[in-house]
Amino acid sequence: MPEIIIREAIAQGLREALDEDDRVFMLGEDIGAYDGAYAVTRGFLKQYGPDRIRDTPISESVIVGAAVGAALAGLRPIVEIMTINFTLLAIDQIVNHAAKLRYMSNGQFTVPMM
């Protein structure tokens, strides 16, 4: 097995998800034109196009909230938040929406997102 760095492993996993299901798309800050803050999404915009690789404004709560809505509509969003500490800015959407909707709706709704 070849040795690769974590960034390459993550990129490989993301590519597999995007290749396997047309409903999968990514959204996050600078993941398209800038190739991501850590170059994880380098070349993704060119390969998958702007409909599947979406640059967003700097608003983590909006990014996660949009992903929750997309997941409820049948898409499979992958959210990239630049660093772990910024996830706290979206904690309401993560905890009270993404994580709870399935249980609060008794299984009527699911929120399949990463």
N, C-alpha and C positions, 0 to 999 in steps of 0.2 A: 504494500500500500504506500503510495507516495505521501510524503509529508508536505502539508500545506499550512499556511497561517490561518488564523481564525477568520479573518476578513474574506479569504478565498473560500473557506468552507461555508460561510454564511451566504456569499454570493451564489455558490453552487446550489445550495438548498433553495434559495429564492428563484433561481432560474428553473429548477425542476418544478416548483409550484406553478410558475407562470406558464411553462411549457405544457403541463399536464391538464390545465383547466382554464378555458377562456374567460371564466368568471373572475379569476384572480387578477387583482390589480394592486398597485402600490401607491401610497400617498405619504408625503412627508416633506420636510423642509430641504430644499436643494438636492433632492435625490435624482432629478432629471438632468437639467442643463449643467449643473455643477458636479454631477457624478457622486453625490453624497459627501458628507463631511469627512468620512473615513474611506472614501473610494469603494465602498461596498457595491454600489450600483453603477460602477463605471461601465459605460456602453449600453446600459439598459434602455435608455430613452431611444437610442438609435435602433436597437433590436426590437423593442416592443411597441414603440410609439407613444404619443402623448395621452392616448385614451387609457393606457394601462400603467403608465409611469407619470404620476401627477405631482408636480411641485405645488406646495401649499404656502400660504402666508405663515408667519411665525405666530402661531396660536395653537398650542398643543390641545387645548380643550376642543377647538373647532375640528382639528384633524381627527381626533378620536371620535367625536360626535358624528362627523360625516361618515366615518367608517362604520359606526354602529348602524346608522341609517341605511348605508349601502348593504350591509350584511342582512338587515331585516328585509331588504328588497330583493334578496337572492344572490347578491354578489359575494365575493370572497376577498375582502380587503386585507392588505398587509400594511400595517402602520409602522413607519420608522420615526421614532422619537430620538433626537440626536444623542442625548445622554440620559441616564437613569433619573437624575434629579429633576429633569423637566417633566417626567411622568406625573409628578405631584400636581402639576398644573392641570392635568386631565383626570385627576383622581375621581371626581364625581362621575364622569362618563365611563370610566373603567369599572368602578365598584358598583355604582347604583344603576347603571344601564347595561353595559356589556355583560357583566357577570351575573346580574340578577334577573334580567328579562325572561329568560327561559323558565325560571322557577316562579316568578311573580305571575306569569301567564299560564301556569300549569302545563307547560310544554307546547303551548300554541305557537310561540315564537322562539326562534333560535338566533343566535348572534355569532355565526362562524367567522371569526376574524383572528388575525395574528398581530 
